Structures are given as C-alpha cells and as structure tokens.
Amino acid sequence: MAKTQQKETLTEEQKKKQIYDMVDNLVKKSHVALDEMANFTQEQVDKICEAVATAGEQNAYPLAKMAVEETKRGVVEDKTTKNMYASENIWNSLRHEKTVGVIDEDKELGLTKIAEPKGVIAGVTPVTNPTSTVIFKAMLALKTRNTIIFGFHPQAQKSCVETGKIIQAAAVAAGAPKDAIQWIEEPSLDATTDLMNNPGVQTILATGGPGMVKAAYSSGKPAIGVGPGNGPSYIEKSANIDRAVYDIVLSKTFDNGMVCASENSVVVDDEIYDKVVDEFKTWNCYFLNKEEIKKFEEHFIDPRRGTVAGPVAGKSAYEIAKLCGVDVPKNTKVIVAEYNGVGRKFPLSAEKLSPVFTLYRAKNHDDAFRICSELLDYGGRGHTAGLHSNDKKIIDEFAMKMDACRILVNSPAALGGIGDLYNNMLPSLTLGTGSYGANTFSHNIGAKDLLNIKTVAMRRDNMQWVKVPSKTYFEHNAANYLRHMPNVNRFFIVTDEGVADQGFADEITDIISKRRGQKEYEVFKAVTLDPNTDVIKDGVHRMNIFKPDVVIAIGGGSVMDAAKAMRLFYENPEMSFEEAYQKFLDIRKRVVRFPKINGVQLVCIPTTSGTGSEVSPIAIISDAKTGIKHTLCDYALTPDVSIVDDQFVQTLPKRLIAWSGFEALGHAIESYVSTMATDFTRGWSLEAIKTIFANLKKSYDGDLDARKQMHDAATIAGMAYSNAFLGLEHSIAHTVGSTFDIPSGVSDAIALPQVIRFNSKRPEKLAMWPHYSVYRAESDYADIARTIGLTGSSDDELVEKLVKKIIDLAESVGIKMAYKGYGVDKAEFDKKVDELAVEAYGDQNTVTNPTAPLISQIIQLMKDCYEGKGIVNNK
Ligand SMILES: NC(=O)c1ccc[n+]([C@@H]2O[C@H](COP(=O)([O-])OP(=O)(O)OC[C@H]3O[C@@H](n4cnc5c(N)ncnc54)[C@H](O)[C@@H]3O)[C@@H](O)[C@H]2O)c1
C-alpha cells in the first residue's frame, strides 16, 4: 500500500527513470549470466535445453489453461499442443545442432567456423501465442549461450511469468545461471521500449504487431522482428476438395485461428466453388448473408486501425458472431463471409486472427492469383500463402508469383507454416517475412540466427600447375614425326610466303607424302606478319572446306599464332574475337570460358628461335578493324604437339637471330622473377638463360650448333613463361613496339634492363598473389647473375652486372638500346606516352610483374626506354 502511494506521488519523469533503472538492472544481471555461460560446453548447454524442454512439456496443459483464462482467447487443448510443440519439436530439431565453439571445419579449404553468442537478447512475445513463444525463445537463446530478457505482452503477463518461472527453475537446476532467463515484472510500453533500446542489449527477437516490429527495427540494433500475416489460400480446380476443406477448417479452428500463418481468406475456382461451399457447410461453417456481413464489417474490424478489433482475436466463432450482433448456431466452427474486394474499403479482407475467413470466387487461375496477391499486399506481404492443387504447373506458377516466404501446398496453413508437422521446414514460432514484410529474414527463425559465426580462414595458396603440349619432339630432323603421327590423315598446313620460299612447307608435304595409307593436305600460305582477324577468317573459311583433322603450323610466331586462332574459331564458330581476348586475373576464374577439348590437333614447328609460341597458350592477333594487337590466352590454344627441329633455323637471317634471341631471353628472365614462377618453372627459365648467354652471339656469327642450342632454349623459355607468365618488360615492349613498328625482340631488349632496375628496387606498390609471399625480385635477378658466372659482393652489385651483361650482348648482335635509335619521333612519342602507359598497365603481363607498377612509373620507364637512360650515355 505504501509502495503504491509512493508511486502515485512520482512525477512522469521519475516514473520513466524508475522504469529505465529497472530494465538496466535486468540487463546488467543478464551480462553477468552471459559471462558465466561463455565457457559452457555443448554438453552443458544441451543439458540445460533438454531440462527446459522437459519442463515445458510437463507443464503444457496447466500453462495453456492459464493462458486461455488470462487472455480469454484461444483453445486450451490447442495451446497445450503449441506448448508441446515448442518443447518437443523445437528441442528435437535443436538436439544435434552444434552451437558452441567450432561448429564446422573444412581442412581442404582451410576454413573453420566458430559459433559465439550474440549477447543479451530482448525477447518480445505476443498475446496470440504467449506461453509457447516464451518456451521457444528461451530454448533458442540458451542453446546458443545467449541470455534473454522478456518483455511479455501485458495481456498475457501472468501466464508468461509462470512459464518463465518454470523454465527458469528447470534451467537453473540443470546448471544455467539464474539470470540467463529474466523478464520485466511490470509490463508497459515504456519498459519494452527501454529494453529494446538499452545499450547492453545486443539483439531483439520480437514477435508481435507491426508497431512492435517497427519499434524493434528502429532501436538501431540487429532485430529479428516478425509481424502479421494475411495469408490467402487458393483452392484450385484440380484440388482434392474434401482434403482442402478439412485442412482449412482444422487450421482456422486451431487455437481459434490465432496462428499467424493461418488462412485469412480462401479463393476458389468458379468451377468448383459451389462444391467447396457445400463441403464447408458439412463442417458447420456458417455463411453470413449480406446483412450479416455488414454487421461484421462494423464490429469485427477496428475502423481506426483497419485491423481486427481487440475483443475479437482468438475468440470462438459463436462468441465473435455475438460480438457482431449476429445469431449463429452454437456449434458453428468457422464463419465465412463471401466477399469480392480487397483493401480498406473491404474491411473484412484484413488479417482476422480468428475462426473467420473471407471467401472469393475466382474466374480462373489468373484471377485467383490476382486476388491472392492483393490480399498479401493488404497486410500479409512475405508471410504465407496456401495452395490446394494437383497441377504441377499451377503450383510452380503460384510459387513464382506470390510475395510470400512460405508457399504451403496441400496443407493446413497454421500447422504447415510453423514447420515440422505437415512438411520438413524448420520448426519455429517466429516466421520471417523477408523484405516483402520489411524483415531481415525470410525463413523460419532457428538457433543459427542467434549466433555470431566467426570464420577462421587459413592462408591458402591457389593450386599451381604446369601445362605444356602433351608431346614435344626435338633434335635435328624431328619433323619426321609427321610420317608416323597417329590418327590423322587430313593435314592443313599453315605458313607464310617467306617460310614457304625457304622450301620448308615443301619439306613438310614431302614427309606427309611418305605416310602410308590415306592422306590429304592443303597448304595455306596467306599468313602475314603480325596476323590479323581477316587472315584468321580466311584460314577458317579454307578449313571449313577442307575439313582437316590436324593443323600443322610451320613458321615463326606469326604463323603459329595464326594457326592457333584458326583452330579455335574453326572449332568454336560461336565464339567471338572480342570474347577470346578478354583479360583475367586468374586464368581459372576467367569470365569467358574456352572449350576444354579440341577435336582437331595442332602441331607447331617453329622456324625462328624466340617466341615459344610452339608450346604457349597464347596467340597474338590484330583486330583488322582497329589495327590493335590483342593477346588471346587460354590453355585451349596450347598446341598438342610441338616439333623443335633446328633444320629450320640453320639459314635464319642474322637480324632474326638477334631479335628472336632477345625475345627468348626476355621470356626466360621475366618468367623467372614473375609472381607466378614456381620451382617447376624456374629450372626451365635458368636453363634457357644460361644457354642464351652462351650461344646467342655464336649463333649470330653462324655457329650451327649454337643455333640448335638457341632453338631449344627458346622452346624451354616458352615452357617456363607458359606457366609462370611474364612481366612489365613485355607490357612495355608490346605496346611501344606495336605502336612504332619496332621488332618485338628489339623492343624487349630495350625494355629489359630498365625493367630489371625498376623491379630490383623495393616496390612502392606491392604485388598481390598469395603464392608470392615475400618480395624476392632483387635476389632472383642476383641468382640469374650468379648462374651465368657473374660475381659480386651484394645482390645490388650482381643485378647491375646482369644489366650490363644484357646491354653488351644486345649491342654485340647489333641492337641499339633506345627507342630513339629506331626512328621514333620524340614529339610523337611524348604525345602518345601517357596513353601507352595506360595500355601497358592493362596488359595481361603486368598482372604477374613482381612489383605492381603505378601508371606514372610506367610513363617514366617508357621515357627512359626512349632515351636509353643509364645505358646509352653511360657507355
Ligand atoms: N604466341 C606467343 O606465345 C608469342 C610470343 C611472342 C611473340 N609472338 C608473336 O610472334 C610474332 C613474331 O614471330 P617471329 O619473331 O617468329 O617472326 P614472324 O613469324 O613474324 O616472322 C618474321 C619473318 O621471318 C620469316 N621467317 C620465319 N622463319 C624464317 C626462317 N627460318 N628463315 C628465314 N625467314 C624466316 C617469316 O617469313 C617472316 O617474314 C609476333 O606476331 C608476336 O606477336 C607470339
């Protein structure tokens, strides 16, 4: 008495403060319990939850009775079932779920998932399913080592407190801290709002009307709020009518229609409408006449809110009729209003939470879909839509078109929506309505939703690879392999005029002529220098007529690249040139997919010693329309067989020996320092580097054995860069070389020393590739220097000696070490250099450079290459 008096004398502000302090105290105690549970094992947690489930089950009836007495809504037997469901079905689904510590580990992927609680949860419960929701939410919280503070619906406070006490006692007896489950003793809107807004609360789990859910989301913290449903159910003409009606009557009478998933309207096809009505009547469903509908419209719905009137929800059909001034037989199960509109002007089309539904006659299934959609839009978006049908097409279409997160087929919606009873959905008393209903989740809420799941991701290098032609033949006269090559008899020989003039194509046709059995060949000599798409089209056209089973490319890089592209487009006419040259960061994850298997075999026989195209997955082709050179790169382009036969390079002109030799040297050095270099490729790179330094000048001077060595070295370097790829030297050499018509080997030679100096300084911007775990370019260059016999007391010194050695070699074979030495106009170069740098930055080779270059640095490097900075004047 004294306490009450004292309260009455408090000002509004003081009352508010008192409520705030009360809630804050609960939150503080909750945190103490949370800390205690932080070290609980899965076994401890499960023991507590099982105790809660057992207590819920044992008290299912008395709690249900108390709830009905207190709220004056619902059916004791059905509320008992709901309490049983919240204890038994929920625990059964949670029993084996891992919710503590490591819950998943994938050693292969190096990923571990660790479950941690979200923290203190504010649990808001409704009047419609009071005690069962308390059991459900408490169990979900405890299973996930969260603590929970409830704000019960004031109209169900007593029965919810009793539920709280029972499960709290059971949980504590099984080892839970006392304050793991708490509740607000004196409910009020202020108290619930304070609870949701208290900074010590980490997550809100709210079930209730739209106002409550909105308040939960407005708190600014993670909220799992689920709101109302206005679910329709459509009985389509192919349905089993008796079963559909049975389901709907069962659903609507279950706890007097208070499960939010229950049918609020039924839409029936015209053809079966009368039959359906008759069937409902056999179950004592009362059909309101027009006047009675009017009365219902006046009393059943609260005109201010447009939703079901407070006293109506959860009452029996008979009681509701009385409240609305309509006489119905006492044994009426469900009241039906035949209706034909949706929206505010048609009050009964709203959510009803009672054994009442509106019945719509649909002209056809499109009309039925329209009515169902309108009903969902009128307060039921995202919740539940039922369909009774045996027509698979209708079921699929309904599922696609309804904005509902639960599409229940041939089942009672109330008992279907909560899952586990009539289907295999997760059992839950909190049903997400997705973004349709302004909810975060669209599924039935479960334990996973109350966990913070941490992912421990171990560093993983991507799997690396080595891919080369399945066969490489070498040594003098290796071309004789063609005499015996199996399973081919239609040879399409690709070459160019220059190579044909050397008699090399004839050499090949001679060998083919000596094959036993059937053989046909055609020689295509129209490849040009740096071939373009017109040449490729021409070749594909010839191939379409000739229909080869093998393509033999004999020539330099231009011929081999052309042959690779011809085979690609001959076999894949649907692939466009633009698709084929798309770039990638990781060839395995590229957007454009290349074919995996080639029907036509490709044999490449190089007649220059440099490009490595005979083993590479690359073809460089110009666009005939724009003149731009594009790099096509995919392992689908790799030749099946390469033949490295030095008979074809014995008469190679000196300048070609020098240029292609430097192309090979560029390949070998860049592949050695590339971010994708591996122990498998570095051996090839070093072997090629050693051989080139030892033989290029001799080969240039006419030594035939040196030419053979150079020929092999170029292919070996090709194998290295086909798998390790290249770097910035090639990006610069490609762009500048093709713009100013400088032979690519020359362009490589000029850029190589500049890029080595650049890469051997600690980078400003670091290269990104998990396999490239530490910066190592400088020591890699020093390794190269040592391999070719240079000595020095530091990496720095060795790198500089390597640079000098490269310059000396280039000059010894007649290469001038600056772009200005090749007639490139200074003004023209300056005009284009910015654009060229951007192009080089985007070049595929830049991706694997050991230093990630800035565009400004590329500009500077290009300018240095133009002047031959630190090279030409230094000499
Ligand atoms: N696909 C790749 O992996 C790759 C790599 C680097 C370069 N490339 C490309 O290769 C092309 C350059 O190739 P290349 O340097 O081999 O030159 P090339 O194929 O363009 O041939 C140049 C000239 O040399 C002639 N020739 C070739 N072999 C000869 C021989 N043994 N004796 C006399 N003359 C001969 C040709 O008839 C031609 O006129 C460029 O288009 C370049 O883009 C491709």
The ligand as a MOL file (V3000), in Angstrom:
LIG
                    3D

  0  0  0     0  0            999 V3000
M  V30 BEGIN CTAB
M  V30 COUNTS 44 48 0 0 0
M  V30 BEGIN ATOM
M  V30 1 N 52.1340 -16.8240 -79.1670 0
M  V30 2 C 53.1420 -16.4960 -78.4370 0
M  V30 3 O 53.3660 -17.0710 -77.3970 0
M  V30 4 C 54.0260 -15.3990 -78.9050 0
M  V30 5 C 55.1150 -14.9940 -78.1400 0
M  V30 6 C 55.9090 -13.9880 -78.6180 0
M  V30 7 C 55.6440 -13.3990 -79.8610 0
M  V30 8 N 54.5440 -13.8080 -80.5590 0 CHG=1
M  V30 9 C 54.2310 -13.2230 -81.8650 0
M  V30 10 O 55.0860 -13.8050 -82.8200 0
M  V30 11 C 55.2660 -12.9000 -83.8870 0
M  V30 12 C 56.7460 -12.7540 -84.1580 0
M  V30 13 O 57.2250 -14.0220 -84.5150 0
M  V30 14 P 58.6740 -14.2400 -85.1060 0
M  V30 15 O 59.6400 -13.4030 -84.4270 0
M  V30 16 O 58.9020 -15.7100 -85.0540 0 CHG=-1
M  V30 17 O 58.5590 -13.7400 -86.5590 0
M  V30 18 P 57.4450 -13.9110 -87.6830 0
M  V30 19 O 56.7240 -15.1830 -87.5640 0
M  V30 20 O 56.6130 -12.6770 -87.6690 0
M  V30 21 O 58.3110 -13.9720 -88.9420 0
M  V30 22 C 59.0830 -12.8480 -89.3330 0
M  V30 23 C 59.5940 -13.0640 -90.7250 0
M  V30 24 O 60.5910 -14.0680 -90.6960 0
M  V30 25 C 60.3990 -15.0200 -91.7320 0
M  V30 26 N 60.9500 -16.2730 -91.2980 0
M  V30 27 C 60.4750 -17.0910 -90.3490 0
M  V30 28 N 61.2760 -18.1510 -90.1930 0
M  V30 29 C 62.2870 -17.9930 -91.0660 0
M  V30 30 C 63.4530 -18.7450 -91.3700 0
M  V30 31 N 63.7400 -19.8540 -90.7060 0
M  V30 32 N 64.2760 -18.3120 -92.3350 0
M  V30 33 C 64.0110 -17.1810 -92.9710 0
M  V30 34 N 62.9340 -16.4100 -92.7270 0
M  V30 35 C 62.0780 -16.8170 -91.7670 0
M  V30 36 C 58.9120 -15.0100 -91.9380 0
M  V30 37 O 58.5690 -15.4470 -93.2280 0
M  V30 38 C 58.5610 -13.5610 -91.6960 0
M  V30 39 O 58.6430 -12.8460 -92.8800 0
M  V30 40 C 54.6280 -11.6170 -83.4880 0
M  V30 41 O 53.3740 -11.5150 -84.1060 0
M  V30 42 C 54.4560 -11.7490 -81.9990 0
M  V30 43 O 53.3680 -11.0080 -81.5270 0
M  V30 44 C 53.7730 -14.7880 -80.1050 0
M  V30 END ATOM
M  V30 BEGIN BOND
M  V30 1 1 1 2
M  V30 2 2 2 3
M  V30 3 1 2 4
M  V30 4 1 4 5
M  V30 5 2 4 44
M  V30 6 2 5 6
M  V30 7 1 6 7
M  V30 8 2 7 8
M  V30 9 1 8 9
M  V30 10 1 8 44
M  V30 11 1 9 10
M  V30 12 1 9 42
M  V30 13 1 10 11
M  V30 14 1 11 12
M  V30 15 1 11 40
M  V30 16 1 12 13
M  V30 17 1 13 14
M  V30 18 2 14 15
M  V30 19 1 14 16
M  V30 20 1 14 17
M  V30 21 1 17 18
M  V30 22 2 18 19
M  V30 23 1 18 20
M  V30 24 1 18 21
M  V30 25 1 21 22
M  V30 26 1 22 23
M  V30 27 1 23 24
M  V30 28 1 23 38
M  V30 29 1 24 25
M  V30 30 1 25 26
M  V30 31 1 25 36
M  V30 32 1 26 27
M  V30 33 1 26 35
M  V30 34 2 27 28
M  V30 35 1 28 29
M  V30 36 1 29 30
M  V30 37 2 29 35
M  V30 38 1 30 31
M  V30 39 2 30 32
M  V30 40 1 32 33
M  V30 41 2 33 34
M  V30 42 1 34 35
M  V30 43 1 36 37
M  V30 44 1 36 38
M  V30 45 1 38 39
M  V30 46 1 40 41
M  V30 47 1 40 42
M  V30 48 1 42 43
M  V30 END BOND
M  V30 END CTAB
M  END
